[in-house]
Amino acid sequence: MKKSGVTLVDVAKKAGVSVMTASRAMSGEGYASEETRAKVHAAAEALGYAPNALARMMKGGRTNVVGVVVNDLSSTVVNAFVTALSEEVRKYEMDLFIYNSLGDLSNDKGKRLSQLLHGLWDGLIYVLPRMTDEYLKTLEASSSHIVLINYCRHETSLPVVRGDNVNGARDAVTNLIEQGHRRIGFVRGTRYTGQSDERERGYAAALKDAGITIEPDLVQQGDFGEQSGLAAGRALLNLPKPPTAIFAANDSMALGCMNAVREQGLRVPQDVSIVGFDDIAAAAVAQPALTTLRHPINAMAQAAVQELMRRIQNQPGRRQRIEFPSELVIRESTAAGPAAAPAKRSKPRRHAA
């Protein structure tokens, strides 16, 4: 518990070092031996001393805080990233501040953006950001240290850590084609981050590889939520010639499609195969367990924090794009379709689970 009135002078006295040395040890700026740092931190903990982030910032120093900007804390994927980022930030003895924008970051008329860019943190990580071109340009022009996670909508001068959506989706749809499916539906998500568009590109590429014509009716719009997947699944299954397989741009919509199949008195995968994307926790425990694609969230969070720290510390070796491959996780929601499988191309990356 923090004791009132405890100052850096008190910490230095207890640790048996000068105030300047104690300051270096606490801030991480300047030289202090590991033994000295440990001694100062132990003294600070014993006294209940907590350095004032605002005071450090006003002196031009670091606050040892990383801000993480999210749009929807109800998202399973966003929560997984926040948890992984929190664990990684701790390795640098820094704190994590979560800023929930509650929707589209573009609708703040510049006020919230100004607050973010001038906040009490050394750098910002945006997770699946929803932003306009104007918002992105403002971030690019800012002097703040910023890293984006899974932003694919436009090219940007900001560093981006992302998963490979195009080839992952291509692998998933190719796997369905290899099992004999020819009529494959696709459920889009929103266009904010660009991930849905990339996954649709992979879907289209797999069909083209197999010589299958893309039918507009087989592509339905969703919003990444389960209810939108249910509505899209109903629309696909009510077509005069419904698909034998459905690929959804995320797992939540795929689970909604599974409910739509059950509503029709049909079975997954015997009548309709279903594939999602993201491998959320619910995918593995669904009935039947959902075939999906997985991005390495822990590795991506680690890369994002490392890249941000390189920029905060002005270290060499900084990178603009860090991309991780998708992994196809084959479970019980896919099975052989009614048609003969065409010639196979190179095997996709996959993992049985």
C-alpha positions in Angstrom: 0.0 0.0 0.0 1.4 3.4 -0.9 2.4 5.5 2.1 1.7 9.3 1.9 4.7 11.6 1.8 7.2 9.0 0.6 9.6 10.6 -1.8 12.5 9.6 -4.0 14.8 11.1 -1.4 13.5 8.6 1.1 14.0 5.7 -1.3 17.6 6.8 -2.0 18.4 7.1 1.7 17.0 3.6 2.4 18.9 2.1 -0.5 22.1 3.9 0.5 22.6 5.6 -2.9 22.4 9.2 -4.2 19.1 10.7 -5.3 20.3 10.8 -8.9 21.3 7.1 -8.9 17.9 6.2 -7.4 16.2 8.2 -10.1 18.1 6.4 -12.8 17.3 3.0 -11.3 13.6 3.8 -11.1 13.2 5.4 -14.5 15.5 3.0 -16.5 17.1 6.1 -18.0 20.9 6.3 -17.7 23.3 3.8 -16.2 22.7 1.9 -13.0 24.1 -1.5 -12.2 21.6 -4.4 -11.9 22.6 -4.7 -8.2 21.8 -1.1 -7.7 18.5 -1.3 -9.5 17.4 -4.2 -7.5 18.4 -2.5 -4.2 16.5 0.7 -5.2 13.4 -1.2 -6.3 13.4 -3.2 -3.1 13.6 0.0 -1.1 10.8 1.6 -3.1 8.6 -1.4 -2.5 9.3 -1.5 1.2 8.4 2.2 1.5 5.4 2.0 -0.7 6.9 4.6 -3.1 5.1 5.1 -6.5 6.8 7.5 -8.9 4.5 10.2 -10.4 4.0 9.5 -14.1 2.9 13.1 -14.8 6.0 14.5 -13.1 8.3 12.2 -15.1 6.5 13.2 -18.4 6.8 16.9 -17.7 10.5 16.5 -17.1 10.8 14.8 -20.5 11.3 11.3 -19.1 9.4 8.1 -19.7 6.3 7.1 -17.8 6.8 3.3 -18.2 3.2 3.0 -19.4 2.0 1.5 -22.7 -1.4 2.4 -23.9 -3.5 -0.2 -25.7 -6.4 1.1 -27.7 -9.3 -1.2 -28.5 -12.8 -0.8 -30.0 -14.7 -3.6 -28.4 -13.8 -5.3 -25.2 -16.6 -7.8 -25.7 -14.6 -9.3 -28.6 -12.9 -12.6 -27.7 -10.0 -11.9 -30.1 -9.5 -8.4 -28.7 -9.4 -9.8 -25.1 -6.9 -12.5 -26.1 -4.6 -9.8 -27.5 -5.0 -7.6 -24.4 -4.1 -10.5 -22.1 -1.1 -11.4 -24.2 0.1 -7.7 -24.5 -0.3 -7.3 -20.7 2.0 -10.3 -20.1 4.6 -9.0 -22.6 4.6 -5.5 -21.2 5.3 -6.8 -17.7 8.6 -8.2 -19.0 9.8 -4.7 -19.5 8.6 -3.7 -16.0 6.0 -1.4 -17.5 2.3 -0.9 -16.9 -0.6 -1.3 -19.4 -3.3 1.2 -19.8 -6.4 0.0 -21.7 -8.3 2.7 -23.6 -11.7 1.4 -24.8 -12.9 3.7 -27.6 -16.4 2.2 -27.5 -16.9 1.9 -31.3 -15.5 3.7 -34.4 -12.4 5.7 -33.5 -13.4 8.1 -36.3 -16.4 9.5 -34.5 -14.6 11.6 -31.9 -14.2 14.9 -33.9 -10.5 14.9 -32.9 -11.0 15.3 -29.2 -10.4 11.7 -28.1 -7.5 11.4 -30.6 -5.8 14.4 -29.1 -6.2 12.9 -25.6 -4.7 9.7 -26.8 -1.7 11.2 -28.5 -0.9 13.4 -25.5 -1.7 10.8 -22.8 0.6 9.6 -20.0 2.2 6.8 -21.9 5.4 6.1 -23.8 3.7 4.5 -26.8 0.4 3.2 -28.1 -0.7 -0.2 -29.5 -3.9 -0.2 -31.5 -5.6 -3.6 -31.6 -7.9 -4.2 -34.7 -8.5 -0.5 -35.1 -11.6 0.9 -36.8 -10.5 4.2 -38.3 -11.1 6.5 -41.3 -8.3 7.5 -43.7 -8.2 10.9 -42.0 -7.7 9.3 -38.6 -4.9 7.1 -40.0 -3.2 10.1 -41.5 -3.3 12.0 -38.2 -1.6 9.0 -36.5 1.0 8.8 -39.3 1.8 12.6 -38.8 2.1 12.2 -35.0 5.4 12.1 -33.2 4.0 9.4 -30.9 5.3 5.9 -30.9 2.5 3.8 -32.4 2.2 0.1 -33.5 -1.0 -1.3 -35.2 -2.1 -5.0 -34.7 -4.1 -6.6 -37.5 -4.7 -3.5 -39.6 -4.9 -4.4 -43.2 -7.2 -1.9 -44.9 -4.6 0.5 -46.3 -0.8 0.7 -46.7 0.6 2.9 -43.9 3.9 4.3 -42.7 3.1 3.0 -39.2 4.5 -0.4 -38.1 2.0 -3.2 -38.4 2.0 -6.6 -36.8 -0.5 -8.8 -38.7 -1.6 -12.3 -39.5 -1.7 -13.7 -43.1 -5.4 -13.6 -43.9 -5.3 -14.2 -47.7 -3.3 -17.4 -47.7 -5.1 -18.7 -44.6 -8.5 -18.2 -46.2 -7.1 -19.7 -49.5 -5.9 -22.8 -47.6 -9.3 -23.2 -45.8 -11.4 -23.0 -49.0 -8.9 -25.2 -50.9 -9.3 -27.8 -48.2 -13.1 -27.7 -48.8 -12.7 -28.0 -52.5 -10.3 -31.0 -52.0 -13.1 -32.7 -50.0 -15.4 -32.3 -53.0 -17.3 -29.1 -52.3 -18.1 -27.0 -55.3 -20.8 -24.6 -53.9 -19.1 -22.8 -51.1 -20.7 -19.8 -49.4 -18.8 -16.9 -47.8 -19.9 -14.6 -45.0 -18.2 -11.2 -44.9 -17.5 -9.1 -41.8 -17.2 -5.4 -41.5 -14.5 -3.6 -43.6 -13.0 -1.5 -40.8 -9.7 -3.3 -40.4 -9.4 -4.8 -43.9 -9.2 -8.4 -42.5 -12.6 -9.4 -44.0 -11.6 -8.1 -47.5 -8.4 -10.1 -47.3 -10.2 -13.2 -46.3 -12.6 -12.8 -49.2 -9.6 -12.4 -51.5 -8.3 -15.8 -50.3 -11.8 -17.3 -50.8 -12.0 -16.0 -54.4 -8.4 -17.1 -55.1 -9.1 -20.7 -54.0 -12.2 -20.8 -56.2 -10.3 -19.4 -59.2 -7.5 -22.0 -58.7 -10.1 -24.7 -58.9 -11.9 -23.2 -62.0 -15.0 -22.5 -60.0 -17.0 -19.4 -60.9 -17.8 -17.0 -58.0 -21.6 -16.6 -57.6 -22.6 -13.3 -56.0 -25.6 -15.0 -54.2 -23.1 -17.2 -52.3 -21.5 -14.2 -50.6 -23.5 -12.7 -47.7 -22.8 -9.7 -45.5 -22.3 -10.0 -41.8 -20.8 -7.8 -39.0 -18.5 -10.3 -37.3 -21.2 -11.0 -34.7 -22.9 -14.4 -34.2 -26.4 -13.0 -35.0 -25.2 -11.7 -38.3 -23.8 -15.2 -39.0 -27.2 -16.7 -38.2 -28.9 -14.3 -40.7 -26.3 -14.9 -43.4 -26.5 -18.6 -42.9 -30.3 -18.5 -43.3 -30.0 -16.5 -46.5 -27.5 -19.0 -47.9 -29.5 -22.1 -47.0 -32.7 -20.5 -48.5 -31.2 -20.1 -51.9 -32.7 -22.3 -54.6 -29.4 -24.2 -54.8 -27.8 -23.8 -51.3 -24.1 -24.3 -50.7 -22.7 -27.5 -49.3 -20.1 -25.6 -47.3 -19.8 -22.2 -45.7 -16.6 -20.2 -44.9 -17.2 -17.3 -42.5 -14.7 -14.5 -42.0 -14.6 -15.2 -38.3 -15.6 -17.9 -35.8 -18.5 -16.0 -34.2 -20.3 -15.8 -37.6 -19.4 -19.4 -38.3 -21.1 -20.5 -35.1 -24.2 -18.5 -36.2 -24.1 -20.3 -39.5 -24.1 -23.6 -37.6 -27.2 -22.5 -35.8 -28.9 -21.7 -39.1 -28.1 -25.2 -40.4 -29.7 -26.7 -37.3 -32.8 -24.5 -37.8 -33.2 -26.1 -41.2 -33.2 -29.6 -39.7 -29.8 -30.2 -41.3 -26.6 -31.5 -39.8 -23.0 -30.2 -39.6 -21.0 -31.5 -41.3 -23.0 -34.3 -42.9 -25.2 -31.8 -44.8 -23.2 -28.6 -44.6 -19.6 -28.1 -43.7 -18.6 -24.9 -41.8 -15.3 -23.2 -41.4 -14.4 -20.1 -39.3 -11.4 -17.9 -38.7 -9.5 -16.9 -35.4 -9.8 -20.1 -33.4 -11.6 -18.5 -30.4 -12.1 -20.6 -27.3 -15.7 -21.4 -28.3 -14.5 -23.0 -31.5 -12.9 -26.0 -29.8 -15.9 -26.7 -27.6 -18.7 -26.2 -30.1 -20.8 -29.2 -31.2 -19.4 -30.2 -33.5 -16.0 -28.6 -32.9 -15.3 -25.9 -35.5 -12.7 -26.1 -38.2 -11.0 -22.8 -38.3 -7.8 -20.8 -38.9 -5.5 -19.7 -36.1 -3.1 -16.7 -35.8 -0.4 -16.9 -33.2 -1.7 -14.2 -30.8 1.0 -14.6 -28.2 3.8 -14.3 -30.8 2.1 -11.3 -32.4 1.7 -9.5 -29.1 5.3 -10.2 -28.3 6.4 -8.7 -31.7 4.2 -5.7 -31.2 5.6 -4.8 -27.8 9.2 -5.5 -29.0 8.7 -3.2 -32.0 7.2 -0.5 -29.8 10.1 -0.7 -27.4 12.6 -0.4 -30.2 10.9 2.9 -31.2 10.6 4.2 -27.6 14.3 3.5 -27.0 15.3 4.6 -30.6 17.0 1.2 -31.2 18.1 0.0 -34.6 16.5 -2.9 -36.5 13.0 -1.4 -36.6 10.5 -3.0 -38.9 7.4 -1.7 -40.7 5.7 -5.0 -41.4 5.7 -8.2 -39.3 3.5 -10.9 -40.7 2.7 -14.3 -39.2 1.2 -17.3 -41.1 -2.2 -18.7 -40.5 -2.6 -22.3 -39.4 -5.6 -24.4 -40.6 -7.0 -26.2 -37.6 -9.2 -29.1 -38.8 -11.9 -30.3 -36.4 -15.3 -31.9 -36.8 -17.3 -29.3 -38.7 -16.0 -30.2 -42.1 -16.5 -33.4 -44.1 -16.5 -34.7 -47.7 -18.9 -33.0 -50.1 -21.0 -34.4 -52.8 -18.7 -33.8 -55.8 -15.5 -35.4 -56.9 -12.4 -33.5 -55.7 -10.4 -31.6 -58.4 -6.6 -31.9 -58.7 -4.9 -30.7 -55.6 -2.4 -27.9 -55.4 0.3 -27.7 -52.7 -0.9 -28.8 -49.3 -2.1 -26.0 -47.0 -0.7 -25.5 -43.6 -3.0 -27.4 -41.2 -3.2 -28.7 -37.7 -5.5 -31.4 -36.4 -7.1 -30.6 -33.1 
